Amino acid sequence: MLIISSREFRQNQKHYFERADNGEQIIVQRGKDKAYALTPINEDDVYFNAEMIKKIKLSAEQAKNGEVKKITSSEEINELLGL
């Protein structure tokens, strides 16, 4: 793990991005009590990708059309959750 200042990061961004791409954990220290991890992400890390947005829109449409399952008891909640 490498800890660098925000100033060092700004001056050498390309270098630190490349090191993070190669699997090194980079921590950027900002002030005395703030720090950030520099980590590469991929498509699976993005919560609202195109597929997720499609699922959300489908769910909203189903709810609008009344295609929902109403839960009215704790037993039904447990059953839904597989408990």
Secondary structure, 3 states (H helix, E strand, C coil): CEEEEHHHHHHCHHHHHHHHHCCCCEEEEECCCEEEEECCCCHHHCCCCHHHHHHHHHHHHHHHCCCCCCCCCHHHHHHHHCC
